[in-house]
Amino acid sequence: MTKGNQNNSTLEHEIKLNGLSVVESWIIEDEKQDKSNKYGFNLPVGTWMVSMKVNNDDVWNNYVKSGKVKGFSIEGHFIDAIKYEQDQELEALSIIEELTDILEVDMATYSDYGSGVRNNAKRGIELNKKVNNKCATSVGKVRAQQLARGEKLSVSTIKRMYSYLSRAETYYDPSDSKACGTISYLLWGGKAGLNWSRGKLRELGELELKSMIVDEEYAIIGDRLAYSTVESAEIAAEDFGCQGHHEHEFEGRIWYMPCEKHSLKLPCQEGYEQIGMKDKDGRKVPNCVPIK
């Protein structure tokens, strides 16, 4: 606040907003007599309370009053001032990311992305090391560590993942392993990450897709991604844990979808849920565990 940062706000850590300012900031020191009780909160000692003045009609009407935005997330250039070793930096930033998800009141988490997502993140990490970790933001580096370890992701994180990958795909060049566009795309999970985040958001009712031709290489048919070549569809099938491809005719062209069948049956029998993938007889299959 001494540097005026109370006047700096963004939407989803991406779009700079004007007319917003933090006008109150305090730490709860007494559970019964704190001002937060007046606003209907019942929070523990040590909670950081913040109130913000919104002098922006668009933000107030379309995001706050509509309920589209439900909370605050803290951001900052933490490693600019503190010189940790790389692993310590990533660990600290990972904690910050977890706090962000808690502050966003986003309790549901998911980790059912396949090995393709994890492997892309691991490859991105290795490629970034070869160029002295010059590529990607701190958030991108943290995201890669989370994906590589198979950690659970909140819905808000999955939204950021889909938003980033759907834009960054343009800058991905598999023939140039030193390009930051390629490395950053892989750090976020690459093509497998894009497919998974899109599918997960649609499954959760957070994203609706229609049948359409995206470009010369991709189409969306019946809310599922199709490819212009058999090779691309079968590579995607490996990420999904299935084999082969099947065909669809759409807008006068033949398009190819991953997996031999279009059916999207649940991968596990009743009473079980899928937690990632596992190796069985030399191929990837859903890892089904009892629901607790």
N, C-alpha and C positions, 0 to 999 in steps of 0.2 A: 504493500500500500504506500510505503514511502516513495516508491518509484512511479506511482500513479497507475499501477496495473489493475486497480479496482475498476478502471474504465475500459478494460480490454475484455471483450467477450466474443465467442465464436459459436456457430451452430454446428454441432457434431465435430468439433475440432477442425473444421474445414472453411466455413464461410464467416468472414469477419462481420460483426454486427455493430451498429451505431446506436447511440441513445440509451445504453444500459450502463449502470454503475452500481457497485456494491456500496450501500450507505450505512450498513451495520455489520459488525463482525465481532463475535465474542465467544468465549469458551464457557460452557456450563460448569459452574462451581458448586451449585446447590440444587439438588433435584426438585425440592419443593418450592423454593422461593425465586427460581430463575424466571426471567421474562418469557422464556419459551413456553411455559405453562399457559400463559395468557392466549397463545396461539393454538392451544390444543395439543401440544407435544408432551410426551412423557419419555424423556431421554436421559441416559446416564451421564454422570459427571465426566467431563473430558470431551463431550461432544462439541464440535465446532459449529456454531450457528452463524448463518449469513442471511441478510435480506438485501434485495436488489431493487432499485428503482428502474422501471422500464418506460422510457420516453420514446417508444417506437411503436406506432399503432399496428404495423404489420406483425411484429413479433408478439405484441400483447394479444391481439385479436385472433391471429391464425395459429399461434403456437402455445401461448400460455393459457388463455381462456378456453381454447378448444381441447386442451389436455394432450396435445400432440407432444409437447415437451413436459416431462414429469419431474425433472430434477436437474441438479448441477453435477458437473464433472470438473475436476481440477486438472489444469494442465500447466506445464512450465518447462523451462530449459534447465532441468536439474543437473545434468552432467556438464553443463558449460562452466559451472563454478566448482564442482567437486570432482577431483581427478582420481577416480577409482580405477582399478584394473578392469579390463573388459568384462570378465565374468561377474565382478561385483556390481558393475554398472547395470548389466542386464538383469541381475537379481533384484536390484533396487527398483528398476523401472518396471519389472514384472509385478512387484508389490504395488506400485502406483497404479498399474493397470487393474489389478484386482480391486483396489480401493475405488477406482473409477466405476467399475461394474456394480459395486455395492451401493455407491452413491446414486447410481441411476435406477436403483430399486429393481434390478433385473435378476431375479432369483433362478430362473430356469437356465440350465447349462447343457451343452451337448458336445460329445466327442466321437460321434459315429462317422467321422470322415475316414476315408480309406488310407492305405499305405502310400498311395500316390501323392496325397497332400503332404504327408510327413516327409517323404523322400524328396519332394520338390523343395521344401523348406530347408532340409539338410544340405541339399546341393547348393541352394542359394547362400547358405552360411559359409560353405567351403569356398565358393567362388568369390564371395566378398572378402574373405581372409586373404585371398591371392592378390587383391587390389588394395590391401591395407584398410579394409572395412570403410572405404570412402563412400560406398553407396547406401542409400536408404536412410530414413529418419530413425531416431531412437525407437519410435513406436513400431516401425517396420522390423527392426532388429529383435525387439521383444516378441513381436508376433511370431517370427520365425522360430524362436526358441520354444514358444508355447506349442506351436504346431509340430515341431520336431519331437517334442516329448509326449505328444498325444494328449495334451491337457484339454480340459473342458472349456468351452467358449460360451459366453452369454449371448443372448439374442442381439443385443446392441453391438457386440463385437462382430458377430456374423454379418450384421448389416454393413458395418464398416468394411469388412472383408469383401463382401460382394460389390459394394460401391467402388472400392479401390480397384479390384481386379477387372471389373467390367470396363473401366476406363484405361487401366494400365496395359491391357492386352495389346493395344495399338503399338506400344513401344517394345514389345517382346520380340527379340530376334535370336532364335536358338543357335544361329551360326556365329553369334558374337557373345562369347561367354564373359567378356570383360565389360560389356556395356551395362551401365547402371539400370537402364530400363529392363534389361533381361534379368539382372540379379534381383532387383526389387520385386519384380513379378513373381519370381520363384520363392522369395522370402515369404510372401503372403500365401503361398500354396500353389501358384501357377494355375494352369488350366484345370487341374483336378480340384483345386480350391474354389475356382469360379463355379464349376459344375456343382460341387457339393453345397456351397453357400446359397446358390440360386435355388437348388432343389430343397434345401432345408427351409429357406424362407417361404417358399411356396407351400411346403408341407404344413408350416405353422400359420398359414394364412396371412403372412406379411408381404407376399409378393404374388401378383397374378400375371401370368404370361398368356399371350394369344398366339395363334398360328400366324406366322409371318416369315418372310425371308429377311434375314439380318443383313447379309452381304453375299458375296460369291462363295464363301466357304461355309456359312452357317445358316440354318433356318430353325424356327421354333414351330413344331407341329404337335398339336394336341398338348401344348404346355411342356413339351420336352425338346431338348436340343438335338438337332440332326446335323450331319456333316456332309460335305460335298464329295468326300472320298471314303472308300472302304477302310483305308489305312487309318484315317483320323478316327473313325467310329470304333475300330478295334483297339486302338490305343486308349481311347476313353473307356472302353469296356474293361480293360485291365485295371484302370483306376476304380471302377465301380465294383470289381470283384466278380465279373461275369466273363463270358467268352463270346467271340463272334460278333455278328451284326445282323440287322434286318433292314428291309427297304420300305420306303414310303414314297408315293408319287404325290407331288405337291407343286402347284403352279407350273405344270408342264415339265417338271424335272424329277429325276430320281434322287432321293436323299437317303442317307444311311444313318441309322441309330445304333448305339452300343447295345450289346447283348443279342442273343439269338431270337428272343421273344420280346414283344412289347409289354407284356404283362408286368405290372409293378406289385406283385404279391409281397406280403410281409416276409422278410428273410427268415424269421424265426417262428416257431410254433407258439400257440397260446401259452402264456405263463412265462415266456422267455423274451428277452430283449437283446438287440444287437449292440455290442460294445466293440466297435472296430472290426477288423478282419484278422484272420489267422491262416497259416499255411496248412494245407491238407492235401496229401498225395501230389505235391508239386504245384498246387494252384491255390489262389486266394479264395477263401470262403468266409461268410459272415461268422463272427465269434458270438455265439448265442449263450447267454447266461441267465439263470433264474432271476425273475423280478422279485426284489425284496420288498 
